[in-house]
C-alpha cells in the first residue's frame, strides 16, 4: 500500500478541520478623539496634570498615608467579593481547558456484564430456543468528531473570550474594592475632622455663654441673651450625633471590605489633616484609556464572544462527521475474557446533515448576528461613558481648586470677624446677635473647608478610577 496516498484523505480532513465559518474577530477602531473636555471648559492647574502618562504603581499611595495603605492591603487580602471574582475567573479558565479537550479524540474503557434471554419469536416458526445466558464485554473505544466547519474551534474561541471577559471583570472588582475602601477611609477621616471642628465650635459657644453670663451678672445683658447663647450651644451640640454616625457607618463598611465583622476589626488611625494631595495627576490619552480600562476591555471581550457565537451558529448549518472505533473482548464467562479468539472490533463513520428544522438553525444564526450588534453598541457606549467620567473628574478638580481658594478666604475672614465681634461685645459696642452671627459664619466656613478638602480627595480618587486604576498584582 502506498502510505503517501493513504495519508491524503486524513490530511485533507485535518485541513478542513482547520477552517472555521463565521467572522474573524477584529477590535473595532479606536475613537479618534484626542481630548476629554472642550477647550473652553475649566481644567485643573497645569502643574497637577500630566497628559499622556499612565498611573504607575498603586494610585492610592499618592496620598502618602501609611494607614490608608495598610487598610488597602488588608482589603485586598481579605475581601470576599474579590475572592469570589478570582474563583469565577479560575472557573472560566477551566471551561477553556474543557472546550479545548473536546477538540481531541475521546477514548474510554468500557465494561459490561449482563444476563439475557431471547423470546421464541426471534427465530420465527422454529423449535429452536436459546436458554438464558450471561455475557461479559470489556475493551477500549474511541470516538472523534472532526471539526469540519470549525464550530468547535469557534466554541473554544468564544469560551476563551468569556474567560478574558471574566479576567477583566476581576480587575474591575479589584478597582471597585480599592476605590470603595479609599472612599470609606476618606469619609471616616473627614467625619472625624468635622467632629473636631464642631467640638471647637462648641467650645467657642461655651466661651460665648460664659461672656453673656458675666455680662448678665454685671447688669449689661438680659436673661433672654443667656437663653439665646444656650440655644446656640444646644444647636451646635446637635450637629455631633449625625457626624459620629458617619464615622460608624464608614468604619463598619471598611470592616466588611477587609473581610471582618464590624465588632471584630478596628481601622488604623488616620488623621485627615495628614493626607497629602497628589502633586501630579497622570492622565492617559483617550486612545490609551480604551486599552487599559477593565470595563472597556470586558466589553471588548464580550464583543469577541458574540462574534465567535456567530461562527458556532453558522457551523450548525453544515454536516457533522463522527468517527468511532472499539475493540472488545466478548465472552459468556469471566474466564473466557482476554482470549484472542474472543476479540471483536468495530469501525464506524456517521454523517449528520440538517435538512429541515423549521428555520430554527437560520434563525439562531441571525439571533447571534443581532447579539453581536448589541454587544458592539454596548462596547461603544462603554467607551463614551468612560470618556465622560474622566471629563467629569477633570472639571470637578478644577472647581475644587476654586472652591478651596474661596473657602480658605472665608475661613480667614470669618476668624477675623469673630475676634473683632468678641472684642466689641466685651466692650459693649455690640449685642449678642452680631457675636452669634460671627460664630455661625466661622463654623460654616470651617466645616465647608473640611468638606471641600474631602471632596477634592474624592475627586482625585474618582479620576484615578476613571483612568482604569492600577493593575492587580
C-alpha positions in Angstrom: 0.0 0.0 0.0 1.3 3.5 -0.8 1.5 5.3 2.5 1.6 8.7 0.8 -1.7 8.1 -1.0 -3.4 6.6 2.1 -2.5 9.7 4.1 -4.1 12.2 1.7 -7.7 11.7 2.9 -6.6 12.2 6.5 -4.6 15.3 5.6 -7.5 16.7 3.7 -9.8 16.0 6.7 -7.5 17.8 9.1 -7.2 20.7 6.7 -10.9 21.0 6.6 -11.0 20.9 10.3 -8.7 23.9 10.5 -11.3 26.1 8.6 -13.8 27.9 10.7 -17.0 29.5 9.4 -18.2 32.8 10.7 -16.4 36.2 11.0 -12.8 36.5 12.4 -12.9 39.0 15.2 -11.2 42.3 14.8 -11.0 45.0 17.5 -13.2 48.0 16.5 -11.3 51.1 15.5 -10.3 53.3 18.4 -12.2 56.6 18.6 -10.3 59.4 17.0 -11.0 61.9 19.9 -7.8 63.3 21.4 -9.2 65.2 24.4 -11.6 64.6 27.2 -13.0 68.1 27.6 -13.7 71.0 25.3 -11.1 73.7 25.1 -13.3 76.3 26.8 -14.1 74.1 29.9 -12.4 74.6 33.3 -9.3 72.5 33.7 -7.1 71.9 36.8 -3.9 73.8 37.1 -1.3 72.7 34.6 1.2 71.7 37.3 -1.1 69.0 38.6 -2.0 67.3 35.2 0.4 65.2 33.1 -1.3 64.3 29.9 -0.2 61.1 28.1 1.2 59.5 31.3 -0.2 56.3 32.8 -0.6 55.7 36.6 2.5 53.9 37.9 2.2 51.6 40.9 -0.7 51.8 43.3 -2.5 55.0 42.9 -3.7 55.3 46.5 0.0 55.6 47.6 0.0 59.1 46.1 -2.0 60.2 49.2 1.2 59.4 51.2 -0.8 57.8 54.1 0.6 54.7 55.6 -2.7 53.9 57.5 -4.6 54.1 54.2 -2.0 51.8 52.5 -2.5 49.3 55.4 -6.3 49.3 55.1 -6.0 48.7 51.3 -3.6 45.9 51.9 -6.0 44.2 54.3 -8.9 44.7 51.9 -7.1 43.1 49.0 -6.0 40.2 51.2 -9.4 39.5 52.9 -12.2 40.8 50.8 -14.7 38.0 49.8 -16.1 39.7 46.7 -12.6 39.8 45.3 -12.0 36.2 46.3 -15.3 35.2 44.5 -14.2 37.1 41.4 -10.9 35.2 41.4 -12.6 31.9 41.8 -15.1 32.7 39.0 -12.1 33.6 36.8 -10.5 30.2 37.6 -13.8 28.5 36.7 -13.8 30.3 33.3 -10.2 29.2 32.7 -11.1 25.6 33.4 -14.0 25.9 31.0 -11.5 26.9 28.3 -9.4 23.8 29.0 -12.6 21.7 28.8 -13.5 23.2 25.5 -10.0 22.6 24.2 -10.2 19.0 25.3 -13.4 18.4 23.3 -11.4 19.0 20.0 -9.4 15.9 20.6 -10.5 12.2 20.1 -12.2 10.8 23.2 -11.2 7.4 24.5 -12.7 5.3 27.2 -12.6 1.8 28.6 -16.0 0.1 28.6 -17.0 -3.0 30.6 -20.4 -4.7 30.6 -21.8 -7.7 32.4 -25.4 -8.9 31.9 -27.8 -11.8 31.7 -30.2 -12.2 28.8 -33.0 -14.4 27.4 -34.4 -14.2 23.9 -38.0 -14.8 23.1 -39.1 -17.6 20.8 -40.4 -15.2 18.2 -36.9 -14.1 17.4 -36.2 -17.1 15.2 -39.7 -17.4 13.6 -41.6 -20.7 13.5 -38.9 -22.9 14.9 -38.4 -25.1 17.9 -35.0 -23.6 18.4 -34.8 -21.9 21.8 -31.8 -20.2 23.3 -31.7 -20.7 27.1 -30.9 -17.7 29.3 -27.2 -16.8 29.3 -24.7 -14.5 30.9 -22.3 -12.3 28.9 -19.3 -10.2 29.5 -17.6 -7.5 27.5 -14.5 -5.3 28.1 -12.4 -3.2 25.9 -11.5 0.4 24.8 -13.5 2.6 22.5 -12.6 5.8 20.8 -14.7 8.5 19.0 -13.9 11.7 17.3 -16.0 14.4 15.6 -13.7 16.2 13.2 -14.4 20.0 13.3 -15.0 20.2 9.6 -16.9 23.5 9.7 -14.9 25.0 12.6 -17.8 25.1 15.0 -15.8 23.6 17.9 -13.0 26.0 17.3 -15.4 28.9 17.3 -16.9 27.5 20.6 -13.4 27.3 22.0 -12.7 30.9 20.8 -16.0 32.0 22.5 -15.0 30.3 25.7 -11.6 32.0 25.6 -13.3 35.4 25.1 -15.6 34.7 28.1 -12.6 33.8 30.2 -10.9 37.1 29.1 -14.1 38.9 30.0 -14.0 37.4 33.5 -10.4 38.4 33.9 -11.3 42.0 33.2 -14.3 41.7 35.5 -11.9 40.6 38.2 -9.7 43.6 37.5 -12.8 45.7 37.8 -13.7 44.1 41.1 -10.2 44.9 42.3 -10.6 48.6 41.3 -14.0 48.9 42.8 -12.8 47.4 46.0 -9.8 49.7 46.3 -11.9 52.8 45.3 -14.6 52.0 47.8 -12.0 51.4 50.5 -10.3 54.7 49.8 -13.7 56.5 49.7 -14.8 54.9 53.0 -11.5 55.8 54.6 -11.7 59.4 53.5 -15.2 59.6 54.7 -14.2 58.3 58.1 -11.3 60.7 58.4 -13.3 63.7 57.1 -16.1 62.9 59.6 -13.6 62.8 62.4 -12.2 66.1 61.3 -15.7 67.6 61.2 -16.3 66.3 64.7 -13.1 68.0 65.9 -14.2 71.2 64.2 -17.7 71.0 65.7 -16.2 70.4 69.1 -14.1 73.6 68.7 -17.3 75.4 67.8 -19.0 74.1 70.9 -16.0 75.3 72.9 -16.5 78.7 71.4 -20.2 78.5 72.3 -19.3 77.8 75.9 -17.0 80.8 75.9 -19.7 83.0 74.5 -22.2 81.7 77.1 -19.7 82.5 79.8 -19.3 86.0 78.4 -23.1 86.5 78.4 -23.4 85.2 81.9 -20.7 87.6 83.1 -22.5 90.5 81.3 -25.8 89.4 82.9 -24.2 89.4 86.3 -22.9 92.9 85.7 -26.3 94.1 84.5 -25.2 94.5 80.9 -27.2 91.6 79.5 -30.7 90.1 79.9 -32.0 86.7 80.6 -33.1 86.5 77.0 -29.4 86.9 76.0 -28.4 83.9 78.1 -31.2 81.8 76.6 -30.0 82.8 73.1 -26.4 81.7 73.9 -27.7 78.5 75.4 -29.8 77.7 72.4 -26.8 78.3 70.1 -24.8 75.8 72.2 -27.5 73.2 72.1 -28.0 73.7 68.3 -24.2 73.1 67.7 -24.2 70.1 70.0 -27.0 68.6 67.9 -24.6 68.6 65.0 -22.4 65.9 66.5 -24.5 62.7 66.5 -25.1 62.6 62.7 -21.4 63.1 62.1 -20.5 60.5 64.6 -22.8 58.1 62.9 -21.0 58.8 59.6 -17.8 57.6 61.3 -19.5 54.4 62.5 -21.0 53.7 59.1 -17.7 54.1 57.3 -15.9 52.1 59.9 -18.4 49.3 59.5 -18.1 49.4 55.7 -14.3 49.2 56.0 -14.6 46.1 58.2 -16.7 44.4 55.6 -14.2 45.4 52.9 -11.4 43.7 54.8 -13.5 40.6 55.4 -14.2 41.1 59.1 -17.3 41.6 61.2 -17.6 45.3 62.4 -17.2 44.1 66.0 -14.0 42.3 65.2 -12.0 44.9 63.4 -10.7 48.4 64.2 -9.1 50.5 61.5 -5.7 52.1 62.0 -5.9 55.7 62.9 -5.8 58.2 60.0 -5.5 61.9 60.5 -7.4 63.8 57.8 -5.0 66.8 58.1 -2.0 64.5 57.4 -3.3 63.3 54.0 -1.3 64.6 51.0 -3.0 65.7 47.8 -1.1 64.2 44.8 1.0 67.0 43.3 0.8 65.5 39.8 -2.0 63.6 38.2 -1.1 61.3 35.4 -3.8 61.2 32.8 -3.8 58.7 29.9 -4.8 59.8 26.5 -8.2 58.6 25.2 -6.5 56.2 22.8 -4.7 54.6 25.7 -7.7 54.6 28.0 -9.6 52.3 25.6 -6.8 49.7 26.0 -6.5 49.8 29.8 -9.9 50.4 31.5 -11.2 47.0 32.7 -14.9 47.7 31.8 -13.9 48.7 28.2 -11.7 45.6 27.9 -14.5 43.5 29.3 -17.0 44.9 26.8 -14.5 44.1 24.0 -14.1 40.5 25.2 -17.9 40.3 25.3 -18.0 41.5 21.7 -15.4 38.9 20.8 -17.5 36.2 22.4 -20.6 37.4 20.4 -18.5 37.3 17.2 -17.5 33.7 17.9 -21.1 32.8 18.7 -22.0 33.7 15.1 -19.5 31.0 13.9 -20.9 28.4 16.2 -24.4 29.1 14.9 -23.2 29.0 11.3 -21.4 25.7 11.8 -24.6 24.1 12.9 -25.9 24.6 9.3 -23.2 22.2 8.0 -22.9 18.4 8.1 -21.1 16.8 11.0 -18.9 13.7 10.7 -18.4 11.3 13.6 -15.7 8.6 13.6 -15.7 5.8 16.1 -13.9 2.5 16.8 -13.8 -0.1 19.5 -12.0 -3.3 20.3 -13.9 -5.6 22.7 -13.3 -9.0 24.4 -16.7 -10.8 24.5 -17.3 -14.0 26.5 -20.0 -16.0 28.1 -17.9 -16.5 31.3 -15.4 -14.3 33.0 -12.7 -16.9 32.4 -13.3 -16.5 28.7 -12.2 -12.9 28.6 -8.8 -11.9 27.3 -8.7 -14.7 24.8 -7.6 -14.0 21.3 -10.5 -16.0 19.9 -12.9 -13.7 21.7 -11.6 -10.5 20.1 -14.3 -8.3 18.5 -13.9 -4.9 16.9 -15.8 -2.3 15.0 -15.2 0.8 12.9 -17.9 3.3 12.0 -18.3 6.6 10.4 -21.5 8.6 10.6 -22.7 11.9 9.0 -25.4 14.1 10.2 -26.7 16.9 8.0 -29.6 19.3 8.7 -32.3 19.0 6.1 -35.4 20.5 7.6 -35.7 22.1 11.0 -38.4 24.7 10.5 -35.9 27.5 10.1 -34.5 27.1 13.6 -30.8 27.0 12.7 -31.0 30.0 10.3 -32.9 31.9 13.0 -30.3 31.1 15.6 -27.6 32.4 13.3 -29.5 35.7 12.8 -30.0 35.8 16.5 -26.3 35.6 17.0 -25.7 38.3 14.5 -28.1 40.6 16.3 -26.4 39.8 19.6 -23.1 40.9 18.1 -24.6 44.2 17.0 -26.0 44.7 20.5 -22.6 43.9 22.0 -20.9 46.4 19.6 -23.3 49.2 20.6 -22.6 48.4 24.3 -18.9 48.5 23.7 -19.1 51.9 22.0 -21.3 53.2 24.8 -18.9 51.9 27.5 -16.1 53.9 25.8 -18.2 57.1 25.7 -19.2 56.7 29.4 -15.5 56.3 30.3 -14.6 59.5 28.5 -17.4 61.3 30.2 -16.3 60.1 33.7 -12.7 61.3 33.1 -14.1 64.6 31.8 -16.3 64.9 34.9 -13.4 64.4 37.2 -11.1 66.8 35.4 -13.6 69.6 35.6 -14.5 68.7 39.2 -10.9 69.0 40.2 -10.7 72.4 38.6 -13.8 73.6 40.5 -12.4 72.0 43.7 -9.4 74.3 43.4 -11.7 77.3 43.0 -13.8 76.2 46.0 -10.8 75.6 48.2 -9.4 79.1 47.5 -12.8 80.7 48.2 -13.4 78.7 51.3 -9.9 79.4 52.6 -10.6 83.1 52.2 -13.9 82.7 54.0 -12.3 80.9 57.0 -9.7 83.7 57.3 -12.3 86.4 57.1 -14.7 84.7 59.5 -11.9 84.2 62.0 -11.0 87.8 62.0 -14.7 88.8 62.2 -15.3 86.6 65.2 -12.2 88.1 67.0 -13.4 91.6 66.4 -17.0 90.8 67.3 -15.9 89.2 70.6 -13.8 92.2 71.5 -16.6 94.6 70.6 -19.1 92.6 72.6 -16.8 92.7 75.7 -16.5 96.4 75.2 -20.3 96.7 75.0 -20.2 98.1 71.5 -22.4 95.3 70.0 -25.0 93.0 71.3 -25.2 89.2 71.4 -26.8 88.7 68.0 -23.8 90.1 65.9 -21.5 87.9 68.0 -23.6 84.8 67.3 -23.7 85.6 63.6 -19.9 85.8 63.6 -19.7 82.4 65.3 -22.0 80.8 62.8 -20.1 82.3 59.9 -16.8 80.8 61.2 -18.5 77.4 61.9 -19.8 77.2 58.4 -16.5 78.2 56.9 -14.5 75.7 58.9 -16.9 72.8 58.1 -17.0 73.9 54.5 -13.2 73.8 54.3 -13.2 70.2 55.5 -15.9 69.3 53.1 -14.2 70.9 50.2 -10.9 69.2 51.0 -12.8 65.9 51.4 -14.5 66.4 48.0 -11.1 67.1 46.4 -9.7 63.9 47.7 -12.8 62.0 46.5 -12.5 63.6 43.0 -8.8 62.6 42.8 -9.9 59.1 43.7 -12.6 59.3 41.0 -10.1 60.4 38.4 -7.7 57.5 39.2 -10.6 55.1 39.0 -12.0 56.6 35.7 -8.5 56.2 34.2 -8.6 52.5 34.9 -6.8 52.4 38.3 -3.7 50.3 38.9 -3.2 46.7 37.6 -3.9 44.0 40.1 -0.7 42.5 41.5 
